[in-house]
Amino acid sequence: MAASHRQPAGILFVLSSLFLTISGEVLFNKGTSEVRINFPLMKIQLPDDLNFPYFGQKYHTVYISRDGFVSFSEYARYVSSRKFTERDSKNVNAAEDYPFIAPFYYGGADLGSTLTGNSLYKGKIFYNVLMKGNQGQRELREIGRNVSSSIPGVSSFDPTYALVVTWEKVTDQYNTGILKCTDEPGRMCQDNTFQAVITTDGKQSFAIFNYQEMNIQLPPRDSNYQAGFNGGFGRGWSSAIALQRVRNITQYQASDRLGRYIYQINEERIITGGCNNPDGILEAVPDFAGLLGGKVVEVTGPCFLSGRSYSLVFGNSRREKSENCITEDYGNTMMKVRCEIPMLTERGQVPVFMKANDGKLEYNTTITIVMPNVLPPEDYVQLVDSGPGSRWNETSASSLRLQWNSRVLSNHSSAKVKITLRGYREDRKSWDLTIPLKTESIPNSVQGFQFNPQDVNCDENCQNYEVGVIEVKLDDPRMANKYRTLRSRPTPLAWLINKAMVAKQGQSWPSNKCQAWYAKDMMDTSWLRSLPACPCNLHQALVDFGRWQKDPVCHLDSRTPDNCALHFTAVHCVRSVRPNNYGAGNQCCYRADGTLIYSEDSYQGSTPDRSHLWGAAPYNTPNLARAKVPAMSHSIHDIMPFYYCCLLTNDCDKYMSLRPTRSCTEYWSPKQAMVYGQGNVRMFDNTWYYVCGEGDFILLQSTMLTIEGRFQKSPFSPNYNSTILTDVGIRAGNDVIEVKMKGPNADRSKRVLDVLVNGEYQFFDNGPLRRRDFTDAVLINSDDPSNTMESNVTVVTNSGVGIQVAEKDQRLCLLVMIPPKFVSKGLLGNWNNNSDDDLTPRGSNYPLLNTSPQTIYSQFVFSWAITKNKDTSTIVPFPVYATNKTTMCFAHNQPNSQCNGDAACNHDYWTTMNMTIAIDTLRMSAHHQRLQENRQAERSCGLLDVPMSIKSNYNYSLGNKVTLTGCRKGTLSGTKEYTCVATGKDLSTQSWSPEVTASCGEIEQANIGMIIGIVVAIAVILIIAIAVAVVLKKKRKGSMRSRERKKDTMQDVEQYSKVAQREPKL
C-alpha cells in the first residue's frame, strides 16, 4: 500500500535514559460519556459549520470503534488479515478500505462481554467532546499549546474542536477467546489504557496519541496490531509507531510527557511532532529551499537539551553545515529548533542530518533543493538596474544599488543586517570569498543599500573570482522570519575586479579573459559530439517534451520583461532534459517563424553548454572538465565566457565557434500514443480501439519503463456503459510513480489528482515546487501557473520518454511520447510504422483477424491484464483484477453527425448518450491529430555553412532558397544563391545546390594600408562607441527585442498560431 510517511533509514535510536523525562499525567480528561455498543460504531456528529480535514479530505462525522481507532466511515472494522504496512494489498478492494486514525489497531474484546468464570469484562471506552464555549475550554487550550510546542511550522494553533477518546483497561479477543483470561490472579487479562485526541480549527488538524499502560502481549505469528493513519479508499497508510515498539511505547518520550505522541494529519503527508519519537524521524518545515540557502526551517527530531548546540548537515558527497540552530523553549523541554539552510552545490532530494555538536545524536530526512531562478522575487536580493554607470554587468559602474523585502527577513523593527559579497570558485566548489560591502550593520527596515564599487578593495585572491552573489544577513538569527539571509541571483563580478585588472593588464583585460578562455576551452571539445541534435523547428521542440523542456529564462509563456535577454531574436528556447556523460547539455532557440537559430548565424543563437544549467549528478565531482554543480558550473563555463567575449568585447565569433549549434539533420522526432475519453486508445502506429472491461492493464512495457492503467466505470457517472482511465502507475528505473484521479467523495477543492512517488505524496501547488527531480524521473506540474488545481502532471524519464497525465472533465487522459528506437509492447502497441500488427495478443505472433470490440477485448486487451494467476507485480496498489467477461463491448454502427466521422467521439456518445462528453472527446482526437502533424519529420539541409556570412533568410528546409548578401567580416566570394534540394527519397537525402563554394575571405592585401590608416584614425572613436553600446545595450533591449521580433515574424509567422506555439498539454 502506498505509504505517505517517510521512514528514513539509518536513524540512530536513542535510549530513554538520554531523554529529558517529564513526569505527569499523560491522559487528558476522558469525560463521562461512554461507548456501550460494539456494532454499529458509535457515531459522533461534528457541528454543522465545521469540517474535519484528514488525509487531504474533509469529514463531518466520526465513529468510535472498540478496536482501537476513530474512523470516518461507519463500515470500518478490524481485519486480522490486513497489514497496512504492506504497500501491495492484493486481496483488498480499494472500495473496502476505510479512513481511520488508530492509536492501537487491534482486535478488541466485545464491550460488556462475560469472561471465563462468569466475571464481567471491565474494559471501557469513554469520549469527551471539547468545543469553545463549553466546559472543556481549559483542556482545549492545553491541547492547542501541546500542538504549537511540538509541530514544526505551527506557531499558534487555536483549536475550535477536539474529540478525546479513551480506551480504558481494554483487552483483545486473543486474551478472552484463546487465553481464556479472567479477573482472577494468575489468569488476569492483559489490558491497555490509551487515548486518541483529534483536534482541528477547520483548516489544520492534529492527532495526539497518549499511552498510559500497554500490557497486551502481541499475538503469535504475524500480528497486525499497529498504530497509524489510514487514508482510506486506496489512498495509503502512514505508520505512527513501529510495531515492535508498541509494547514499550509508554517508556518513550516524544513530547513533554512520556507516552505522548503528536501528529499533523490534515494533509496526505503526516508530520510527526514532538521529539525523540521511537522511529527517530526528523521533520523539517518547509521541506524545500533554494540552492543558495538562507531559508529558515523549523525542525523536530531529538529532545533538544540545555547546554548542547545543534546543527543541520546537508548533502551527499559534500557535506555543508548550517550555523548553530536556534532552540525555542516551550516550558520544560525544547522540542523544536530553527535552522538556516547553508549555500549548497546540489539540488533535488538532498539528505539532511541533524547532529549535536558533541556528535552523539544523528537523525535524518530529505529536503527538496530547487534552482535559484524558480524562487519568487521576494525570496532574493534584487540587483537594481539604475541606468548607464549604475548597472551590475558593467566593468566601470560608479554606483550600484540593491534592495530587498524586509519582512521576508524579519518583522522586528530593531533588526539589523550586514551587506556582504560572496564569491564562488569552481575549482573548490565553494563560496569561500567574503567581502563586506559595509563594515557596520544597517537597519533591515531601510530595504535598500547603495555603494561605490571603487570603494570595495579587491586583493590578489579576489581577482580569481568571476561570479558571486550579494547577501543581506540578519545579525540576530532569533529575529528571523522566513529567511535569515537573502541572496541575489548569481551575477558577474567584473565591476569588482575591474580596478585591479586594469592596473595589471590595462583596459583590454576582458578581451584577455576571452582569449584565455578560448585557448583553454578549445583543447577539449569531445563533449560536443554526444549532445542530442536540436529539433528542426519550434513545433518539434514543443512536442518532444520527453527529451526537451523549456528554458526557464526564455520561453513563450514568460511574462517577465527580461525574457530571452541573451537570445532576444528568439521567442522560445528548449534545453535537453538529461546531461550527457560529460555533464554537458544542449540549448536550442527558435525564431517567431519557428526556424532554428544557429549560433553560426546569430550571436543570439542556439548554444550548447559545457556544463548543464541544471547540473549533473553526482554534482560535486573533482574533475573540472566535467563540472556539474547546478547553475554555478554553467555560470563559470558558459555564461562568463559569453559575457567577456560577446558583451564586453567584440570577440563573440570566438565564443560561437566553440559553441556550435548541433545540426538538426541528425534529429528524429518522437511518436505518441494516447488514452482519453471513455476508454479510447490511440496506439503508436495510430490504430484506434477502446477498452470495454474494468481492471488493471499493462499499457507499455520495456526494459526501462512500465506503465499501468486502471480502467473502471466512471465514479462520477456509474450509469455510463463504458470505462474511463482512473489511475496510472509508472515504474521508471528505481522510481515508482502513481497518478490517481480523486473521486467524487474526495476533497477536490485544492487538487484533482493524487501524485505519489516511491510511496510518498507529492504536492506541486507551490511555485518553486512545480518541478521535482528524483533518481530516474522528473515530475513537472504542467498546468498554467494560474491553475492551482494540479490537474496536469508531466513525467520525464531517463530513457527520454515523456508522459502526461491530466484530468479533463472528470476523466483521466494519458499522453505517452517515446523517442526513436524505443522498443516497447503493451496496450499502446509498438512503434514499427506498421499498424497491421498493432492488435497482436500478448505471447502471440499473429494479429487479430476479427476486430470486433468483444474480440479485441477478450483476445488482445485481456492478454495484457494484471491477474492473480500471472506472476506480475502491480504498480498501483489495491489492484483491480480484470475478468474476460464484460457487457460493455458493442459496435456502434450508427454514426453521429456531430462527430464528423471520429470513431472515438461516436463511441463515447453512444455509451453515455451525452453529446457534451462526445464533443470533448472529439477535441481530444483533434489534439492527437495536431500532435501527429507537429512532430512530423522536417527534411532539412542544415546550416548553410559559410562562416561570417549574412543571409537573406535562415530557413534551411527542403525547397527553400537562401541568398548570401554579404559578410560580417571579410569579403564575399563564390556562388551567392543556394537551394535545399532532395537527392533521394530518404529523409536524410537532401543537400545544398549548387555545392557550397562561397566564403567570406580575408581582406585584400591591396587595401591593407588604407584599412590600417582608417583603423588608426578612428580607434579612439571605436573604443568609445563600443563602450557606449555596451552601456546602452540593456536600456535599448526591450524596444530592440520588440523590433527584432517584429522583423523576424514577417515570414511564415501565420503558420505558428498562438495555440500551436504551446507545449502539447492535454
Steps between C-alpha positions, in 0.01 A plus 500: 500500500622844423650652810487873548757523775875497476685227688863612467761228513800518728329686786674455832253396767563688823439316828256645744780556751612793286155656496400803694227315685199703608271346758130566503165363394515398136123477444270794441162511674317192371153641569198303615335399170546129437491279191280200590446331162732296278310539173404721333784735585427785738417807288620850593356781288713812461343847517327602177747780426812287555696272268765263632785487246680168495739351248406758237123457539230659713257321728195592709455178698733277702447152644655337805602133484576255778792389280720794596424752225288800411353465151347728243285218367239293684618191309855490633591180688804326638610245241756250625635434151575866425858617537494867424878521500498286187469723197344247265161390637417246235198353675328826586283713279557873536125542547529291821788703637377757753663811651586484869739622772636220720702550817484118529336301221414160646221242538324638807293285731125557495390775733275370779593136436541228763842346565578143593361439847205729435687813604413818312751648259596838646644668194331830416515772236432864590473806281507872569399770250682830554388821331547869561240622744432167673654360816802367314644845427804449724585159353458643151757771573737239642464290184577809292815566702614138455459525124669842471799388702565181307399526131754666268358793306215553747544795736159570653233237445161607639267198481124538479420131544653190655378145554672306780451122484638282780525121490528406868626156612397340173623162382484306175312197372816290515505548877132430550455231234830309487670568834163495686605780728304589815513765770667253739872514593713284272258520211441872494423651164782696346360847450585835346401855583558750224343808346451678168438873477400640163477877475450766232434865428328408174816544293774312680450184700712301743499172690646437845560139606538448875607164645462432874527120510571257217502148643344295221750252365506495123331181372724233352576469128463807284312749714358806331453702817632844416466874539456745215280679252306346214397734218229265378374407154848405383661828606772350719617422851737694721656328800510689827704258711686192382325176598795363698501809720131513584541278808746742664342813366427644847874510574588727213478875497384676187375825652477660843364175647612140489262308276364803311532529121374786284431509124368740238243313293308740271712428191592168338851535636482439875746715699643362822535756777669497837841353562685171543220304341585127490547495123753783508325705232641844421238744374583830327246767405500637236644199318656692211744786445712665232851394405647819646361430846418757765152364570394416853352155563337386820613155603394231745703191578677447831392669820732798499681513831639805674874547471528330161504659156356350184549546129374359169734339249391487135617304200618169358866505395566847639362592842403862561433593861255760625584740776385403847124460511287719725308309765153607601413433862145378555465451876711216638637355180617625164336310216569725200799685360530750215795454265632694202567306181857560374607566141497165318650350186238232426128500434205261499439269794789589729564307825499697824657390827438642845800486729585617844836668494639234733414249227279277714171532316411456136158515335438543129248577231501655151417849378433622146756752372392700195677722248539870593303624199174332605470693827260795517655851488451563872722200576818658368687830506415717199800649316359826369572622147519878548618583150842563342779511755286320756459153354629183662626358169725799427871506561522863611176571684525798734201407715318173565173449684325200652167459675309234692170427669563567868202295621640185343796539734334629815195673647708652779538877465841488667647230276833580336677345203846477348560538125763263364637378167547123465716362220492149347803297386436207269830325577400486867122465450483756776365843595818591682537868411341739749535878464293739715345776289442700817692443820217582741145364511205697366129482588314228315207739460689720249452220243779629277868583478716693252879506474788601276678193356826695495493497881502119517850364539584201279830332591703248302280210613180686418603542137456125444123521550263563209155422641342584832190603690411788730361392834299687763527318833327561832734560791268323746367166370231498770328785316483307171169453329498300174871556428800582713707583189376627163729466201488628146508281197854429371651810336827579316771664712665708228410815695691359798821393327512776235718743692764240582486342153544834324804568716650164400391457136353829389157561349525188283474260794149374396639412157791325669253302707318398183826399329611295802165324518507430126845345514405278792152401383605399150740241641209263568184510289416130532196584712331651194486173308257319731246780532150438362423668167269800511143462376471667159207725587304635792214255454733204544671659799168550680369152424817314605452568871663173607840620379461879501353742752455874474786730599398666828616844383384490136164350419164583348309502828727753670357835604826643636659804331841332477374186325756380241742777606801315356303363204287800408437382143340185643144446622569164662797286601512142623766315696582131487354337808789268571870591503739283304785306658709818516233686697428712192163598357355646183292812447295567188330832424234590243381810317138608477469320165606177674844465341800387700751776579853378428781652705698531175231739373423702811658603827164416655501147359469150639809440709582170674623511858820340619329487841129425504299782657327251730825326593575131481502250784728426675534875526829544688747316281862619529553479122484857368455373145164361610373781718150414619392740776148628420488862376854581615705277266289629213566858610875444504542294182225641277359832623822678597680420170198643315518804727870561427492413130162636392385768742825666609702451182447439130632142508165323482598296196758325716231402748258382232769294328535291817126486560375385157134406463450126469348467154143376479582273206566227758175560689224241496164592648311290759168325464192511721222281630197618695228374733203734534125531537297185570789252477619607154853395402711636214804277453847609388424394144161679518266202538186589700298275731337531840536308826157364589582313820602603851838419651872577510688461171856540375501793260872505426779262594868530424826421673521858630136592557162352588168686491181353645150636462184435699175506304174523694150627460495869578456556876328825408257340253482126572194463276711553186557170323871552441829535686735790564862513608512570877856416612840489333801321645853556366816309588800689361824344617509534878204738517138391537244768414124490553261758355142452610185696435319609814151358510169671581534430875840667521579863565562635151509867600882523498616213280328260264795258474686300761867463407729262689866426437655201673202483732504865610244761406642786296351850477560743215285795604797708614675687216858387575379141530331480160795281402636214712804289411539139605755229424363384165215741426406867511145609584367837384172676565391578143202712593506869420629691806152648545355149543563378855295180472796276409311342214789436257823320589791426267742216570835504319706182525871435459419305185366813327133403526258780578175413679214740569209411725218753518151516643252634247127503560525244783695258282871426490686552172840350430753611240820297452775632272780253426833578329623319187628144543309462825382138514180427690186290505162510672160653434661804337672274248847523357642758261596334174291710257284195431149531638405155367669324793380737774229268634728202563414323828766460765712193434376465143660578166174537315278809500125471537300434186165572665511853639158522660502682839432174688783317322743786551424499870494125566803409287720811493414732791448222754833342405666808659285491814658469843342191654553292811608209284792683342833566663470877478567763763258790491607863505167644613395359841165331566502336155180461305521162331337482160285214385435383147131563545359843422174646381641826364635390162278622219548601139343841441412489132275803497716814466415820682513791258661735755797266536617567143593136446718473814463146640597598858241777508235267363582230756483745789168639387327163472636371833410814695226661287669824599591725207715728718723209592516389137604847382774513767625169366490640147725784615746249644503310172576828322776567754653163417490587132675833562773319690539264206545796268730697731742215555537420130858474385636803318739447214776753558836561341625640826718806532608670178853502631667817378667647811449875561241524222180703501196323351165598355320252728583215733254236390706194405212262429447308176411722203604827660739745332761698696697791355829619648488880515832582661745427782534615860877479446696458181385510139237272347611283208356198317141407416247704694170312452432149634192277512437203726415216259418132537760250385285199580177393669651436839452765771874557522563528125507871426777751452577854386505564130728601347786373715595766751805693379436838658724641769568820686869522414775709650509872421700561184866575554481806275264667737695430817682832508185699459317287755778536756482876455126501549525278805769715661305816424183384662638267771405729783155556351446124473601440859263768619223373275539142626495615859190709442333212316564264788370748752186580300433144395262408777326833489412440139446130546125509544426707193778330305357157577161622390636630169704186438202277563277709280754467224536124549127440503454639149565158347279195564374634830139412424571129502605523865173591667479585867361158579761312300783677677421340832617176650274204419295515818208263524 
